[in-house]
Protein backbone atom coordinates (compact mmCIF):
# COMPACT_ATOMS: atom_id res chain seq x y z
CA UNK A 1 0.00 0.00 0.00
CA UNK A 2 1.21 3.48 -0.81
CA UNK A 3 0.73 6.82 0.91
CA UNK A 4 -1.42 7.95 -2.03
CA UNK A 5 -3.56 4.83 -1.75
CA UNK A 6 -4.13 5.28 1.98
CA UNK A 7 -4.94 8.95 1.52
CA UNK A 8 -7.50 8.02 -1.15
CA UNK A 9 -9.00 5.46 1.25
CA UNK A 10 -9.19 8.09 3.98
CA UNK A 11 -10.99 10.50 1.65
CA UNK A 12 -13.39 7.78 0.48
CA UNK A 13 -14.23 6.45 3.96
CA UNK A 14 -17.66 8.08 3.80
CA UNK A 15 -17.94 8.61 7.54
CA UNK A 16 -16.28 12.02 7.66
CA UNK A 17 -12.95 10.50 8.66
CA UNK A 18 -10.95 12.67 6.25
CA UNK A 19 -12.29 15.89 7.74
CA UNK A 20 -12.22 14.53 11.28
CA UNK A 21 -8.56 13.59 10.89
CA UNK A 22 -7.57 17.09 9.76
CA UNK A 23 -7.94 16.83 5.96
CA UNK A 24 -4.24 16.11 5.34
CA UNK A 25 -2.88 16.74 1.85
CA UNK A 26 -0.53 13.79 2.14
CA UNK A 27 0.55 10.97 4.45
CA UNK A 28 4.08 9.81 5.14
CA UNK A 29 5.91 7.06 7.04
CA UNK A 30 3.56 4.41 5.64
CA UNK A 31 3.98 0.88 6.99
CA UNK A 32 1.91 -2.24 6.28
CA UNK A 33 1.61 -5.60 7.98
CA UNK A 34 -0.95 -8.42 7.62
CA UNK A 35 -3.94 -6.36 6.51
CA UNK A 36 -3.14 -3.31 8.62
CA UNK A 37 -1.31 -0.12 7.73
CA UNK A 38 -0.35 3.16 9.31
CA UNK A 39 0.22 6.51 7.71
CA UNK A 40 1.29 9.69 9.47
CA UNK A 41 0.20 13.25 8.86
CA UNK A 42 3.24 15.42 8.18
CA UNK A 43 4.05 18.22 10.64
CA UNK A 44 1.77 21.20 10.15
CA UNK A 45 -1.02 19.17 8.54
CA UNK A 46 -4.06 18.35 10.62
CA UNK A 47 -3.84 17.42 14.26
CA UNK A 48 -0.67 15.42 13.71
CA UNK A 49 -0.24 11.78 14.50
CA UNK A 50 -0.81 8.43 12.94
CA UNK A 51 -3.81 6.92 11.24
CA UNK A 52 -4.48 3.20 11.50
CA UNK A 53 -6.00 1.48 8.48
CA UNK A 54 -7.47 -2.02 8.22
CA UNK A 55 -8.01 -3.85 4.94
CA UNK A 56 -11.51 -5.29 4.62
CA UNK A 57 -11.28 -8.29 2.33
CA UNK A 58 -15.06 -8.50 1.83
CA UNK A 59 -15.18 -5.05 0.23
CA UNK A 60 -11.59 -4.80 -0.99
CA UNK A 61 -11.12 -1.46 0.76
CA UNK A 62 -8.91 0.08 3.41
CA UNK A 63 -10.80 1.65 6.33
CA UNK A 64 -9.42 4.05 8.97
CA UNK A 65 -10.77 2.93 12.36
CA UNK A 66 -8.62 5.16 14.57
CA UNK A 67 -6.10 7.99 14.77
CA UNK A 68 -3.74 9.29 17.45
CA UNK A 69 -0.26 10.18 18.49
CA UNK A 70 0.30 7.06 20.57
CA UNK A 71 -1.57 3.92 21.54
CA UNK A 72 -4.02 4.41 18.69
CA UNK A 73 -3.86 0.74 17.70
CA UNK A 74 -4.96 -0.56 21.08
CA UNK A 75 -8.29 -2.29 20.69
CA UNK A 76 -8.12 -2.10 16.88
CA UNK A 77 -5.12 -4.27 15.97
CA UNK A 78 -3.70 -7.25 17.83
CA UNK A 79 -0.51 -6.53 19.73
CA UNK A 80 1.38 -8.94 17.46
CA UNK A 81 0.40 -6.79 14.47
CA UNK A 82 0.92 -3.43 16.22
CA UNK A 83 4.49 -4.47 17.03
CA UNK A 84 5.26 -4.37 13.27
CA UNK A 85 3.79 -0.91 12.66
CA UNK A 86 6.01 1.95 13.87
CA UNK A 87 4.21 4.15 16.40
CA UNK A 88 1.32 1.73 16.61
CA UNK A 89 1.92 0.70 20.19
CA UNK A 90 -0.37 -0.54 22.92
N, C-alpha and C positions, 0 to 999 in steps of 0.2 A: 504494500500500500504506500502511496506517495502522499506528501503534504497536500498537494492539489486535490487528490482524491478524497482525503479526509475533510478538507475544507468544503468540498462540494457536498459531501454527506452531511456535514454540519448545517449547511445552508438549506438542504433538502429535508431536514428532519421533520418539518411540519408541525412541530410543537413549540415553536418560538425559541428553540435552543440557540440558534445563531445570534439572535438579538440578546437573549438572556446571558450569553457567554461573551458579550462585548463586541459583537460584529467584527471579528478580526479580519484583516485583509489577507493574512497568510498564517500558516502554522509552521513551526520549525521543530527540530529535535524529534522527529517522528521515529517511533519504534513499534514493532509488531511482534506478537508472539501468540500462537495457538488461538486465533480468532479474536484477539484483543489488540488494540493499538492505543498509543498515546501520541498526542501532538500538543505542542506548547505554543501559547500566544507570545510573540516577540515582545520585548520591553516597549512600553508605550502604547501597546494595542490592547484594548479591553482591560479587564480587571487583572490580567496577568495570571499565569498558572497553567496547569495542564488540563487537557480534556481527554477523558477516557472514552474509547469507542469499543463497541462489541459488534462482531459480524454476525448477522442473523442469516443462517443458511436457508431458512424457509423463504425469505424474501430476496435474498442476495444483496442485502444492503448493510452498510455500517450505520450504527445508531450510537449517539452520544448520551450515555446514561448519567454521567456525572462530570463535574469539573472541580478544580481546587488547586491549592498550592502545596498540599501535602496530605497524605492519607485519603485521597479522593478515590482510591480503588477499593477501599475497605467496604465490604458488603456488596460489591459489584463484580469483582474478579477474585478468584481463589488466590490465596497467598502464594501458591506455587507459580501462578501466572504472573502476579504482581512483581515477584522477585526478578523477572526478566524484562520488566518495563521500567526504565530509569525514572525515578521520581514517583513511581506508583507504589508507594509503600503502605503498609498497614499501620 
